[in-house]
Amino acid sequence: MRSYMAPGAAVPRALSTGLPTAMAKTPKSPLKPDTRLVTAGRDTKSQYGFVNPAVYHASTVLYPTAEDQVAHRSRYQYGRRGTPTSEALEQALAAIEGDACAGVALLPSGLAAISTALLSVAGSGDHVLVTDSVYRPTRNFCNGVFKRMGVETTYYDPLIGADIATLFKPNTRAVFVEAPGSQSFEMQDIPAIAEVARDKGAVVLMDNTWATPLYFRALEKGVDMSIQAGTKYIGGHSDIMFGCISANAKTLPALKTVMQTMGLCVGPDDMFLALRGLRTMGIRLKRHNESGLHVAHWLESRPEVLRVLHPGLASDPGHKIWQRDFTGASGLFSIVLKPTSEPSVLAFMNALALFGMGFSWGGFESLVILFDCGEYRTATRWAPGGPTLRFHIGLEDPDDLLADLEGGFAALAAAK
Ligand SMILES: Cc1ncc(COP(=O)(O)O)c(C=O)c1O
């Protein structure tokens, strides 16, 4: 089987090697996302008929002749610059992103993907706009490395929409968006922000880990670089470190330069597992979506809960934007408890048997963490009205999760 492309789509090139990544055998009609997830990046002919690509543990590539070596005449140059394993993954990710994607960069973590994308769009003397709801380590990068480099960061209210125009300076190069915020879950009006950025000559970078390209078509909504922490839903099993950036034609050349000059690449086993995870991401996300909403609705009805922060709920302030721009939700959301003592919240968490207490998310297992955005926000005030917990709803039977949460609330009441 060959890799399938949308009819008329340009054949993407591997960012690392610059070689065409797909030998298109064009299907009669554009393929649906779930079919692309299964077929993209597969070239079984070059894999001796095996369904999956080999895991190339590779650095040196040998050239057949001195003439070939001098002329760099080889499909692959060096392990860091691309192998059949990395090409298969790049090709699959590009196919899922769609025609607006000019190339995909593979990085050793989600945070590495974020920092690499940012480094490719701003340098000394530049200014960037970053949502106040951003993943906290992204903020640390801006406040640390960017500041030392002489890049100024202004944090903005995630709900700002088109009014972001007022924050632009002559040297504003990029706007960083994340929707929803991965703790506080505000939705952002990304098409409105992207339109302003385009008018002002800046680019838009998005952390699209929550929705993935399956539920938010970032590049088609005006985003120039869409970033995913592949540690989450791409991997799906809490066992890899991986990140990726899908870039459009405008942002790809600078991204390529940063990738190559900084020598960034991913270990072959993690690339293989990322590609394997991608094959089932569609059905896993569907289940995370359904179970997440089921548990979120149930939590909304609990007397201990003040609010559920989930854009898929009609009660959520971001619901209209979510309905307009997104086609699904993942399994990550937060709740605000009615005011209660910290020991009672800890008793709730300790009583849960099916929710692990750990950072990260997107794996098959359910998780819970206690968080406080107020510790680091600077452009907006975080005053939710009670303690805040973030849940990741995994692939367990949701009824078992509800029973477990029921036990948690009993422990909360007992510890009050
Ligand atoms: C929204 C979001 N973006 C990026 C990352 C970073 O991913 P990684 O842990 O792979 O560096 C995380 C990790 O938790 C995250 O939640």
The ligand as a Gaussian input file, in Angstrom:
#p B3LYP/6-31G(d) Opt

LIG

0 1
 C       -0.805000      22.133000      26.991000
 C        0.556000      21.526000      27.047000
 N        1.457000      21.901000      26.136000
 C        2.711000      21.400000      26.141000
 C        3.115000      20.494000      27.082000
 C        4.527000      20.030000      27.094000
 O        4.679000      18.728000      26.661000
 P        5.910000      17.844000      27.109000
 O        5.643000      17.378000      28.483000
 O        5.953000      16.748000      26.092000
 O        7.143000      18.701000      27.038000
 C        2.202000      20.063000      28.065000
 C        2.621000      19.072000      29.067000
 O        1.951000      18.805000      30.042000
 C        0.899000      20.611000      28.046000
 O       -0.017000      20.270000      28.978000

